[in-house]
Amino acid sequence: MRIVESQVGDIRRHVFAEVARLAFNGGNYKQEISDIPFRIIKGEEAKYRESIFLERAIVSERVRLAIGLPLRPIDEYAAISKGIEESVIDEKYYDPPLINIIKFACHSCPNNMYKVTDGCQGCLAHPCIDACPKDAISFGPHHRTVIDQDKCIKCGRCKKVCPYGAIMKFDRPCANACGVDAIGSDELGRAHIDQDKCVACGMCVVNCPFGAISDKGQIFQLIQAIKKGPVSVIVAPSFVGQFGPKATYGKLVSALREVGFNHVAEVSVGADLCAIQEAKDFIKEVPKELPFMATSCCPAWSVMAKKNFPEIANTISMALTPMVLTARYMKKRHPKDKIVFIGPCSAKKLEASRKTIRSYVDFVLTFEELAGIFEAKDIDVSSMEEAQVNDLATAAGKGFAVGGGVANAVVDVIKELDPDREVKVSSAMGLRECKEMLQEAIKGSYNGYLLEGMGCPGGCAAGTGTIQNSRKTSVLVNKAKQDATAKVATENQYANKLEVLEEMGKSKNTL
């Protein structure tokens, strides 16, 4: 989750902008891609790390990942341009793995380790020594205590009793942020991702303070598609505020058209349709066929649930996600267009690469990647003219962007369809909390409930591909909900007209 701007974020967006320029300008791709690290990391002295050569090497790998290329092996030579010519295509899905660790950028952070800091006063009471059950703490230089890591069992008693708070627990930030415990260490102490556990939530990407983790991108291939055209855009409802407080939906539409996109639609439309379907499924299935039902719109949550709790996989709603429903809507209106989803989420990239989704969603970009494209085209969203737009979504659909919004939208539809039914709701944000909720559900604690899971703490507004502070985004999303004329998903004018609702039963969510 993004709290403050950082050098890591700046470098990421510089990389995205340079990759976009490379794609728009064409020419000698092999030479141009080799020049990018020197344009981003200028001069002769290192600014962030011990060597400017290391800085450029890391940027080189970031560039490759942004193009969708694999990391190069460390122990053999390969040019930064390796594979670039094969990537000059107008469609490409992600080659696994989606989330990658640039090993020589990793700081090999200590994980689950207690250390005595300079705050230690060498006090006479030394409660830390007395509290340690393994005699792992002793006096060191300057009468300050030290911890023998070979003896330490990580119980944390020393930390609890220190009167000065001088003992700290160190956790590897990426591992601490991973809600599915997919991050461990390799033989050199560097972070390593267990891809069998990873659900591509991307929380490790935004929580690594050294910028050593990155997901792959499709910017390069998308721009090739724009050149051939037509390409239409569907935008997640968490777009509000991402490109500045004055960047309204109308201005964003103008900016997207300036880039070269054909048509634009807000994914809130698909969110309304998703809410209606999940409400109908809940009424039909709970408790007759299922003890409870869980929402389906967050792919990280859905994949985590099915990987870790296969015995209750059938309780995850089979409704298609708002992204897919909106893409279907656009494909019906513009069958010749390729469709790009732009949103806050790394996991959506994984969702769109699945065979059942590919015919509807051709590309997935994050808001951060789109910002790079705007920079490459010198587009300031806030200064664009306001485009005439037809806002089709309801407050319910817009509310999918924040925690609790999905469940609220579904419950409101249930109340309309079955006024006498009482619906209990439990929501969780962050994959660890989601796992705890499902563990309780298995025990029977949530029978009859509608469960909402969000992979990112704070919901989609805090997604790993966002730019702005999640709290500000949540406030703006709630304001957009208040300003919406239609409130409940069933008030969407397309709710009972689109064939997409009829097709839901034919092509289920197979995440």
C-alpha positions, 0 to 999 in steps of 0.5 A: 500500500502506498503511503508516501512518494519515494525514489522507488516509485519515481524510478518505476514511473521513469522506466514505464515512461521510457518504455512507452517512448520506446514503443511510440517512437519505434526505430532501432529497438536494440540500440534504444533500449540499451540507452534507457538506463543511462537516461534514467541514471545519469552522471558518474556517481551513484545516488542510491547504491554503492555503484552507479553500474549497479544502479543501471544494471537494476534499471536494465532489469526493470526495463525488461520486466516492463516490456514483459521480458524475463530477467537475465541470468546473473552468471552469464552475459546477455544483452539488455535487448535480448528478446526485444525484436520478438516482443514487437507484437500487438498482443502478449500474455504474461510468461510466468512468473508474473512477480519477479525478484531482481536478485542483485537489487535485494538487500538480503534483509534479516527476517524474524530477528531480534536485535539490540539497538543503540537505545540500550542503556546497559541498565542495572536491572537487565530484564532482557537477560533475565527474561531470555529462556535460552541464555542468548543475551549477554553484556557486550561492549560499553555494557550494552547487551547483545543477542546471540542469534544462534541461541535465540528462539525468536520468542520476543520476551526480551523485547517485551520487558526492555524498559527503553524499547531498545530491542527491535524485531526485524522482519523482511518487509516483502515477507511481512507484507505477503499474506500467503507466506510465499516469500522465503530466502535463497541460499545467499539470504536473498528473498525468494518467491515460492510461485506455487503459493504466490497469488500475484497480489503484488504487496511485496512489490510495493513494500520492498524498500529497495525496489528489488521486486517488480511485476511484468508489464504489457506497455510495449505490446499495448502501444504496438496495438494502438498503432494498428488500432482500434483499442478501447479502454475499461477503467477501474472505479478506483481511478478517482484522484490517481492523476490529481485532484482535478483529474475528473473522469471526463478529463481522464477520457480526454487524456486516454483519447489523446494517447490513441484509445478508441472508446472508454468505459468505467468498470463500475458498469460491470460491477453493477452486473456482478452485484446483481448476479452474486445477489441472485446466486446468494438467494438461490444457494445459501443456505440450501446448497452452500453454507455461505457465499464469498464474493469473487471480484478480487482475483488474489483473494479468490485464488488464495481461497481456492489454493489454501481451502480447496474444500470450500472452493465452491463457496466462492461466487461463480459470477464473472468479475467486473473487469470481465463483464465490462470487457464483454460489454465493450466487445459487444459494442465494439467487436473489432476493438482490443480491450485494455483494463486499467486499474490498481491491481497486479493480480488482474494481470494474472486473471486476464492471462487465463484462457477463459478470459483472454477473448475479452481482455487483451491487456492489463495496465496499472494506473502507475503504468498508465502514468508512464504513458501519459508522461511519455506523451506529455499529457497532463490529465488535470489540464485536459478539456472535459469530455462529454461522458455518459456515466452509466454506473451506480453508487453501488458499482463505484463503491466496489473500489473500497473495502466493504463496497462489494458486500454492500452492493450485493446486500442492497440487491438482495434486499430488493429481490427478497425483502424478508431475507436477513443477510449477515456480512463479514469482510476482510482486507489483506490476505492474512485476514482473509485466511483467518475469516475463511478458517472461521467459516470452515468452523461454521462461524459464518453459516448463512453469511456473505463473505467479502475478501479483498487482497489489499488492505484498504481494498482496490483503492489501496491496490499495488498499481495505484499512485496516490495515498489510499486514504485520499482515494477512499475519500474520493471514491465515497464522494463519487458514490454520493454524487451518483444519481442511481444508487442500487445496482439494479438501477443500472440501465443496462442491468436487464438489457445486456446479453452478458447477464444471460451468458453468465451461466454459460461461462463461469468464473474459473479463477 
